[in-house]
Amino acid sequence: MKKLIAALPGALLGVVATMPVLFWGLIGLQAADFATGFLLAWSHGAVSSDASRKGFTKKAIALLLVAALKIAESIQPMPIELSAYVAGWFCLTELISICENAGKAGLPIPAKLTKVLAQLQEKE
C-alpha cells in the first residue's frame, strides 16, 4: 500500500505533463467564463452559491473527463487523440458562454464572431 501511495504523485505528474495544449486552454477559458458569469450575476445582484456550485461541478467534470480520456489513451492507443478533441469541444462551449455573458452585460459582440461560433456549435 505504501508503494502505491508513493507512486501516485509520479503517476499524476505523468498524466498532467502529457495533457494536450487544449486542456490548458480549457482551464483558462473556464476561469474566464466563471469570471464573466460571476461579474454578470454580481452586476444584477443575483450572485448565487448554488449556481456557482453547479457551474464549478460541470467545469470540474469536464476537466476530469479530458484527464480520464488521456489516461485511457496512454493505456490503449487510439486512432485520434480523443482527449484533445473533447478538450477542444469544451473550449468552444466555454467561448460561446463567455460571448453570451458579454452580450448580456451589454457589450457589442461582432456579428461575424457570433455567426462563426454558432456554425461551429452546429457542426458538433
C-alpha atoms as one frame of an Amber mdcrd trajectory, in Angstrom:
protein
   0.000   0.000   0.000   2.843   2.388   0.829   4.384   1.798  -2.600   1.069
   2.600  -4.282   0.727   5.836  -2.334   4.353   6.716  -3.078   3.827   6.120
  -6.820   0.655   8.208  -7.050   2.306  11.667  -7.309   4.576  10.437 -10.112
   1.667   8.921 -11.989  -0.373  12.112 -11.640   2.571  14.201 -12.794   2.937
  11.927 -15.815  -0.697  12.447 -16.770  -0.535  16.211 -16.211   2.689  16.556
 -18.203   1.153  14.840 -21.230  -2.154  16.685 -21.291  -2.987  18.268 -24.650
  -2.465  22.015 -25.037  -6.221  22.386 -25.371  -6.587  21.105 -21.799  -4.638
  24.103 -20.516  -6.612  26.391 -22.802  -9.799  24.882 -21.391  -8.722  25.753
 -17.852  -8.105  29.362 -18.905 -11.421  29.607 -20.731 -13.259  28.063 -17.785
 -11.730  30.681 -15.498 -12.761  33.446 -17.901 -16.282  32.032 -18.196 -16.608
  31.809 -14.417 -15.338  35.378 -14.039 -17.695  36.795 -16.678 -20.647  34.842
 -15.266 -19.875  35.965 -11.721 -19.451  39.604 -12.762 -22.702  39.495 -14.721
 -24.585  37.974 -11.774 -22.956  40.451  -9.376 -23.963  43.404 -11.564 -27.568
  42.178 -11.454 -27.447  41.419  -7.711 -28.070  37.761  -8.418 -24.925  36.017
  -7.136 -25.891  32.515  -6.021 -23.689  29.992  -4.267 -25.936  27.216  -5.604
 -25.463  28.355  -9.211 -21.713  28.723  -8.624 -21.518  25.222  -7.146 -23.348
  23.760 -10.145 -21.080  25.641 -12.543 -17.917  24.529 -10.755 -19.179  20.945
 -10.736 -19.740  20.957 -14.502 -16.324  22.500 -15.145 -14.576  20.014 -12.841
 -16.319  17.082 -14.516 -15.265  18.362 -17.946 -11.633  18.502 -16.795 -11.873
  15.037 -15.240 -13.359  13.662 -18.454 -10.458  15.022 -20.504  -7.974  13.623
 -17.962  -9.703  10.226 -17.985  -9.541  10.138 -21.776  -5.826  10.968 -21.643
  -5.265   8.098 -19.206  -7.266   5.758 -21.455  -5.150   6.852 -24.444  -1.971
   6.005 -22.560  -3.326   2.524 -21.810  -4.834   1.859 -25.228  -3.610   3.910
 -28.210  -6.461   5.286 -30.297  -6.585   6.451 -33.921  -7.332  10.021 -32.812
  -6.422  11.943 -29.679  -9.850  11.942 -28.070  -8.671  13.951 -25.068  -7.635
  16.835 -27.329 -10.858  16.582 -29.351 -13.076  16.679 -26.252 -10.998  19.467
 -24.673 -11.387  21.474 -27.899 -15.126  20.928 -27.889 -15.370  22.107 -24.282
 -13.181  25.125 -25.180 -15.724  26.045 -27.838 -18.638  25.798 -25.415 -16.767
  27.955 -22.885 -16.030  30.567 -25.560 -19.692  30.659 -26.566 -20.684  31.122
 -22.922 -18.166  33.960 -22.492 -19.615  35.705 -25.558 -23.159  35.212 -24.235
 -22.150  36.696 -20.874 -20.513  39.648 -22.604 -23.630  40.213 -24.699 -25.883
  40.044 -21.616 -23.603  42.584 -19.957 -24.309  44.978 -22.830 -21.049  44.619
 -24.760 -21.414  44.623 -28.520 -20.422  41.243 -29.939 -19.270  41.261 -33.586
 -21.871  39.566 -35.768 -19.130  37.620 -37.567 -17.944  36.110 -34.274 -21.463
  35.129 -33.271 -22.053  33.564 -36.688 -18.798  31.569 -36.675 -19.359  30.274
 -33.146 -22.933  29.267 -33.987 -21.716  27.407 -37.089 -19.026  25.594 -35.114
 -21.544  24.593 -32.474 -23.943  23.290 -35.141 -21.196  21.148 -36.718 -20.564
  19.438 -33.389
